[in-house]
Amino acid sequence: MGIGSGIALFVIGAILAFAVNVDLGGVVNLDLIGYILMAAGVVVFLISLVLVMRRRSTVSTARSAVDPATGERVTTRRTSDNGDPIV
């Protein structure tokens, strides 16, 4: 379930809670089901958002060495945005 699923659950719940006006004789309360779906949509959306943000962490590595021929300091920087190991 992703961000889209959370939004879809929220929208379906809002439609049931606010737009549908059907009396089912006390068997099922569509307003309550709508509110439950809206809450579930918010929870799924937030969990998906946290997982997406966690996946986008940046890894940066800097290495310094001295060139034996010239005596200059050489710095190599490598970055990775998707969490793959830097070789």
DSSP file (Angstrom, degrees, kcal/mol; ACC not computed):
  #  RESIDUE AA STRUCTURE BP1 BP2  ACC     N-H-->O    O-->H-N    N-H-->O    O-->H-N    TCO  KAPPA ALPHA  PHI   PSI    X-CA   Y-CA   Z-CA
    1    1 A M              0   0    0      0, 0.0     2,-0.1     0, 0.0     0, 0.0   0.000 360.0 360.0 360.0 133.8    0.0    0.0    0.0
    2    2 A G     >  -     0   0    0     46,-0.0     4,-1.9    45,-0.0     5,-0.1  -0.391 360.0 -71.0-121.2-162.3    1.4    3.3   -0.9
    3    3 A I  H  > S+     0   0    0      1,-0.2     4,-2.1     2,-0.2     5,-0.2   0.892 128.4  53.8 -62.5 -40.7    0.6    7.0   -0.9
    4    4 A G  H  > S+     0   0    0      1,-0.2     4,-2.4     2,-0.2    -1,-0.2   0.863 105.7  52.7 -63.4 -36.8   -2.0    6.6   -3.5
    5    5 A S  H  > S+     0   0    0      2,-0.2     4,-2.5     1,-0.2    -1,-0.2   0.898 108.5  50.4 -66.3 -39.7   -3.8    3.9   -1.5
    6    6 A G  H  X S+     0   0    0     -4,-1.9     4,-2.0     2,-0.2    -2,-0.2   0.909 112.0  47.0 -63.9 -41.8   -3.9    6.1    1.5
    7    7 A I  H  X S+     0   0    0     -4,-2.1     4,-2.5     2,-0.2    -2,-0.2   0.903 111.8  51.2 -66.3 -40.1   -5.4    9.0   -0.5
    8    8 A A  H  X S+     0   0    0     -4,-2.4     4,-2.6     2,-0.2     5,-0.2   0.912 110.0  49.2 -64.2 -42.7   -7.9    6.6   -2.1
    9    9 A L  H  X S+     0   0    0     -4,-2.5     4,-2.3     1,-0.2    -1,-0.2   0.908 111.9  49.4 -61.6 -41.5   -9.1    5.3    1.3
   10   10 A F  H  X S+     0   0    0     -4,-2.0     4,-2.4     2,-0.2    -2,-0.2   0.919 112.1  47.4 -64.3 -43.7   -9.4    8.8    2.5
   11   11 A V  H  X S+     0   0    0     -4,-2.5     4,-2.3     2,-0.2    -2,-0.2   0.919 112.3  48.7 -65.8 -44.0  -11.5    9.9   -0.5
   12   12 A I  H  X S+     0   0    0     -4,-2.6     4,-2.2     1,-0.2    -1,-0.2   0.908 112.8  49.1 -62.4 -41.1  -13.8    6.9   -0.3
   13   13 A G  H  X S+     0   0    0     -4,-2.3     4,-2.5    -5,-0.2    -2,-0.2   0.892 109.9  50.7 -64.8 -39.7  -14.3    7.5    3.4
   14   14 A A  H  X>S+     0   0    0     -4,-2.4     4,-2.7     2,-0.2     5,-0.6   0.888 109.7  50.8 -66.1 -38.2  -15.1   11.2    2.8
   15   15 A I  I  X>S+     0   0    0     -4,-2.3     4,-1.6     1,-0.2     5,-1.6   0.927 113.4  45.2 -63.7 -44.3  -17.6   10.2    0.1
   16   16 A L  I  <5S+     0   0    0     -4,-2.2    -2,-0.2     3,-0.2    -1,-0.2   0.885 118.5  42.8 -66.2 -37.7  -19.3    7.8    2.5
   17   17 A A  I  <5S+     0   0    0     -4,-2.5    -2,-0.2    -5,-0.2    -1,-0.2   0.876 131.1  16.9 -77.9 -37.2  -19.3   10.2    5.4
   18   18 A F  I  <5S+     0   0    0     -4,-2.7    -3,-0.2    -5,-0.2    -2,-0.2   0.737 127.7  37.5-112.2 -26.9  -20.3   13.4    3.7
   19   19 A A  I  <<S+     0   0    0     -4,-1.6     2,-0.5    -5,-0.6    -3,-0.2   0.759  95.1  77.7-104.0 -27.8  -21.9   12.7    0.3
   20   20 A V      < -     0   0    0     -5,-1.6     2,-0.4    -4,-0.1    -1,-0.0  -0.742  50.1-179.4 -90.8 125.8  -24.0    9.5    0.7
   21   21 A N        +     0   0    0     -2,-0.5     2,-0.4     2,-0.0    -1,-0.1  -0.665  26.7 140.4-124.2  74.7  -27.3   10.0    2.5
   22   22 A V        -     0   0    0     -2,-0.4     2,-0.7     2,-0.0     8,-0.3  -0.961  42.1-145.7-121.0 132.9  -28.8    6.5    2.6
   23   23 A D        -     0   0    0     -2,-0.4     6,-0.1     1,-0.1    -2,-0.0  -0.875  14.2-177.9 -99.0 114.2  -30.8    5.1    5.6
   24   24 A L    >   -     0   0    0     -2,-0.7     3,-0.9     4,-0.4    -1,-0.1   0.143  55.2 -98.5 -98.4  19.2  -30.1    1.4    5.9
   25   25 A G  T 3  S-     0   0    0      1,-0.2     4,-0.1     2,-0.1    -2,-0.1   0.780  72.1 -61.3  75.0  27.4  -32.4    0.9    8.8
   26   26 A G  T 3  S+     0   0    0      2,-0.3    -1,-0.2     1,-0.0     3,-0.2   0.509 113.1 109.8  79.7   3.1  -29.8    1.0   11.6
   27   27 A V  S <  S+     0   0    0     -3,-0.9     2,-0.4     1,-0.3    -2,-0.1   0.934  87.2  15.0 -74.9 -46.5  -28.0   -2.1   10.2
   28   28 A V        -     0   0    0     -4,-0.1     2,-0.9     4,-0.0    -4,-0.4  -0.996  66.5-146.0-132.9 132.1  -24.9   -0.2    9.0
   29   29 A N     >  -     0   0    0     -2,-0.4     4,-1.9     1,-0.2     3,-0.2  -0.847  12.8-171.7 -97.6 101.7  -23.9    3.3    9.9
   30   30 A L  H  > S+     0   0    0     -2,-0.9     4,-2.3    -8,-0.3    -1,-0.2   0.795  82.9  59.5 -67.6 -28.0  -22.2    4.7    6.7
   31   31 A D  H  > S+     0   0    0      2,-0.2     4,-2.3     1,-0.2    -1,-0.2   0.933 106.9  46.4 -63.7 -44.2  -21.0    7.8    8.4
   32   32 A L  H  > S+     0   0    0      2,-0.2     4,-2.3     1,-0.2    -2,-0.2   0.911 112.4  49.8 -64.7 -42.2  -19.0    5.7   10.9
   33   33 A I  H  X S+     0   0    0     -4,-1.9     4,-2.5     1,-0.2    -1,-0.2   0.900 110.2  52.2 -62.5 -39.7  -17.6    3.5    8.2
   34   34 A G  H  X S+     0   0    0     -4,-2.3     4,-2.3     2,-0.2    -2,-0.2   0.918 109.8  47.5 -61.8 -44.4  -16.6    6.7    6.3
   35   35 A Y  H  X S+     0   0    0     -4,-2.3     4,-2.3     2,-0.2    -2,-0.2   0.883 111.6  51.0 -65.6 -37.3  -14.8    8.1    9.3
   36   36 A I  H  X S+     0   0    0     -4,-2.3     4,-2.5     2,-0.2    -2,-0.2   0.920 111.1  47.9 -65.3 -43.4  -13.0    4.8    9.9
   37   37 A L  H  X S+     0   0    0     -4,-2.5     4,-2.4     2,-0.2    -2,-0.2   0.884 110.6  52.1 -65.1 -37.3  -11.8    4.7    6.2
   38   38 A M  H  X S+     0   0    0     -4,-2.3     4,-2.0     2,-0.2    -2,-0.2   0.917 110.9  47.2 -64.3 -42.2  -10.7    8.3    6.4
   39   39 A A  H  X S+     0   0    0     -4,-2.3     4,-2.2     1,-0.2    -2,-0.2   0.912 112.3  49.6 -65.0 -42.2   -8.6    7.5    9.5
   40   40 A A  H  X S+     0   0    0     -4,-2.5     4,-2.6     1,-0.2     5,-0.2   0.889 109.1  53.2 -64.0 -38.1   -7.1    4.4    7.9
   41   41 A G  H  X S+     0   0    0     -4,-2.4     4,-2.4     2,-0.2    -1,-0.2   0.902 108.6  48.8 -63.0 -41.6   -6.3    6.5    4.8
   42   42 A V  H  X S+     0   0    0     -4,-2.0     4,-2.5     2,-0.2    -2,-0.2   0.919 112.4  48.6 -64.3 -42.9   -4.4    9.0    6.9
   43   43 A V  H  X S+     0   0    0     -4,-2.2     4,-2.4     2,-0.2     5,-0.2   0.927 113.4  46.2 -63.6 -45.6   -2.5    6.3    8.7
   44   44 A V  H  X S+     0   0    0     -4,-2.6     4,-2.4     1,-0.2     5,-0.2   0.906 113.0  51.0 -64.1 -40.9   -1.5    4.5    5.4
   45   45 A F  H  X S+     0   0    0     -4,-2.4     4,-2.3    -5,-0.2    -2,-0.2   0.930 112.1  45.7 -61.8 -46.3   -0.5    7.8    3.9
   46   46 A L  H  X S+     0   0    0     -4,-2.5     4,-2.3     2,-0.2    -2,-0.2   0.902 112.9  49.3 -66.7 -41.0    1.7    8.8    6.8
   47   47 A I  H  X S+     0   0    0     -4,-2.4     4,-2.2     2,-0.2    -1,-0.2   0.922 113.0  47.5 -63.5 -42.9    3.4    5.4    7.0
   48   48 A S  H  X S+     0   0    0     -4,-2.4     4,-2.2    -5,-0.2    -2,-0.2   0.894 110.9  51.7 -64.8 -39.6    4.1    5.4    3.3
   49   49 A L  H  X S+     0   0    0     -4,-2.3     4,-2.4     2,-0.2    -1,-0.2   0.903 109.5  49.5 -64.4 -41.3    5.4    8.9    3.5
   50   50 A V  H  X S+     0   0    0     -4,-2.3     4,-2.1     1,-0.2    -1,-0.2   0.912 111.7  48.9 -63.6 -42.4    7.8    8.0    6.3
   51   51 A L  H  X S+     0   0    0     -4,-2.2     4,-1.5     2,-0.2    -2,-0.2   0.871 111.4  49.2 -66.9 -36.1    9.1    5.0    4.3
   52   52 A V  H  X S+     0   0    0     -4,-2.2     4,-1.0     2,-0.2    -2,-0.2   0.921 112.4  47.4 -68.3 -43.3    9.6    7.0    1.2
   53   53 A M  H  < S+     0   0    0     -4,-2.4     3,-0.3     1,-0.2    -2,-0.2   0.854 110.4  53.1 -66.8 -33.3   11.6    9.7    3.1
   54   54 A R  H >< S+     0   0    0     -4,-2.1     3,-0.9     1,-0.2    -1,-0.2   0.854 105.9  53.9 -67.9 -34.5   13.6    7.0    4.8
   55   55 A R  H 3< S+     0   0    0     -4,-1.5    -1,-0.2     1,-0.2    -2,-0.2   0.731  98.9  64.6 -72.4 -22.1   14.6    5.5    1.5
   56   56 A R  T 3< S+     0   0    0     -4,-1.0    -1,-0.2    -3,-0.3    -2,-0.1   0.031  70.8 138.8 -93.2  28.2   15.9    8.8    0.2
   57   57 A S    <   -     0   0    0     -3,-0.9     2,-0.4    25,-0.1    26,-0.4  -0.419  48.6-129.7 -72.1 150.2   18.7    9.2    2.6
   58   58 A T        -     0   0    0     24,-0.1     2,-0.5    -2,-0.1    23,-0.2  -0.859  15.9-162.3-106.6 133.8   22.0   10.4    1.2
   59   59 A V  E     -A   80   0A   0     21,-2.7    21,-2.3    -2,-0.4     2,-0.4  -0.957  10.7-175.9-114.3 130.5   25.3    8.7    1.8
   60   60 A S  E     -A   79   0A   0     -2,-0.5     2,-0.4    19,-0.2    19,-0.2  -0.988   5.5-173.8-131.0 136.6   28.5   10.7    1.2
   61   61 A T  E     -A   78   0A   0     17,-2.6    17,-2.4    -2,-0.4     2,-0.4  -0.995   1.9-170.6-131.3 132.8   32.1    9.5    1.5
   62   62 A A  E     -A   77   0A   0     -2,-0.4     2,-0.4    15,-0.2    15,-0.2  -0.986   3.9-173.4-124.1 131.6   35.2   11.6    1.2
   63   63 A R  E     -A   76   0A   0     13,-2.6    13,-3.0    -2,-0.4     2,-0.4  -0.981   4.3-163.0-125.7 137.0   38.7   10.1    0.9
   64   64 A S  E     +A   75   0A   0     -2,-0.4     2,-0.3    11,-0.2    11,-0.2  -0.941  14.2 165.1-120.1 141.4   42.0   12.0    1.0
   65   65 A A  E     -A   74   0A   0      9,-2.3     9,-3.9    -2,-0.4     2,-0.5  -0.971  33.8-119.2-147.4 159.5   45.4   10.8   -0.2
   66   66 A V  E     -A   73   0A   0     -2,-0.3     7,-0.2     7,-0.2     6,-0.1  -0.908  26.8-127.2-105.3 126.4   48.7   12.4   -1.0
   67   67 A D     >  -     0   0    0      5,-3.3     4,-2.7    -2,-0.5     5,-0.2  -0.591  15.3-150.8 -71.3 120.2   50.1   11.9   -4.5
   68   68 A P  T  4 S+     0   0    0      0, 0.0    -1,-0.2     0, 0.0    -2,-0.0   0.799  90.4  51.8 -67.1 -27.1   53.6   10.4   -4.1
   69   69 A A  T  4 S+     0   0    0      1,-0.1    -2,-0.0     3,-0.1    -3,-0.0   0.918 127.6  16.6 -76.7 -42.6   54.9   12.0   -7.3
   70   70 A T  T  4 S-     0   0    0      2,-0.1    -1,-0.1    -3,-0.0     3,-0.1   0.651  92.4-127.1-106.6 -18.9   53.8   15.6   -6.8
   71   71 A G     <  +     0   0    0     -4,-2.7     2,-0.2     1,-0.3    -2,-0.0   0.561  60.8 141.3  82.4   7.5   53.1   15.7   -3.0
   72   72 A E        -     0   0    0     -5,-0.2    -5,-3.3    -6,-0.1     2,-0.5  -0.538  56.0-115.8 -84.6 150.1   49.6   17.2   -3.6
   73   73 A R  E     -A   66   0A   0     -7,-0.2     2,-0.5    -2,-0.2    -7,-0.2  -0.735  28.2-159.4 -84.9 128.5   46.6   16.2   -1.6
   74   74 A V  E     -A   65   0A   0     -9,-3.9    -9,-2.3    -2,-0.5     2,-0.5  -0.942   4.3-165.4-112.2 126.5   43.9   14.4   -3.7
   75   75 A T  E     -A   64   0A   0     -2,-0.5     2,-0.5   -11,-0.2   -11,-0.2  -0.948   1.3-166.3-115.5 129.0   40.3   14.3   -2.4
   76   76 A T  E     -A   63   0A   0    -13,-3.0   -13,-2.6    -2,-0.5     2,-0.4  -0.961   4.8-168.7-114.6 127.8   37.7   11.9   -3.9
   77   77 A R  E     +A   62   0A   0     -2,-0.5     2,-0.4   -15,-0.2   -15,-0.2  -0.965   6.5 178.2-119.2 132.3   34.0   12.5   -3.1
   78   78 A R  E     -A   61   0A   0    -17,-2.4   -17,-2.6    -2,-0.4     2,-0.3  -0.997   4.7-172.3-131.2 136.7   31.3   10.0   -3.9
   79   79 A T  E     -A   60   0A   0     -2,-0.4     2,-0.4   -19,-0.2   -19,-0.2  -0.924   8.1-166.7-128.0 155.0   27.6   10.3   -3.0
   80   80 A S  E     -A   59   0A   0    -21,-2.3   -21,-2.7    -2,-0.3     3,-0.2  -0.982   7.2-174.2-141.2 126.4   24.6    8.0   -3.3
   81   81 A D  S    S+     0   0    0     -2,-0.4    -1,-0.1   -23,-0.2   -21,-0.0   0.663  82.3  52.8 -93.6 -18.2   21.0    9.1   -3.0
   82   82 A N  S    S-     0   0    0    -26,-0.1    -1,-0.2   -23,-0.1   -24,-0.1   0.295 112.1-104.4-106.5  11.2   19.3    5.7   -3.1
   83   83 A G        +     0   0    0    -26,-0.4     3,-0.1     1,-0.3   -25,-0.1   0.503  68.4 147.8  84.9   2.5   21.2    3.9   -0.3
   84   84 A D        -     0   0    0      1,-0.1    -1,-0.3   -25,-0.1   -25,-0.1  -0.440  57.5 -97.8 -68.7 146.9   23.3    1.7   -2.6
   85   85 A P        -     0   0    0      0, 0.0     2,-0.5     0, 0.0    -1,-0.1  -0.381  33.0-125.7 -67.3 142.9   26.8    1.0   -1.3
   86   86 A I              0   0    0      1,-0.1    -6,-0.1    -8,-0.1    -8,-0.0  -0.784 360.0 360.0 -90.9 126.2   29.6    3.2   -2.5
   87   87 A V              0   0    0     -2,-0.5    -1,-0.1     0, 0.0    -9,-0.0   0.400 360.0 360.0-103.4 360.0   32.4    1.2   -4.0
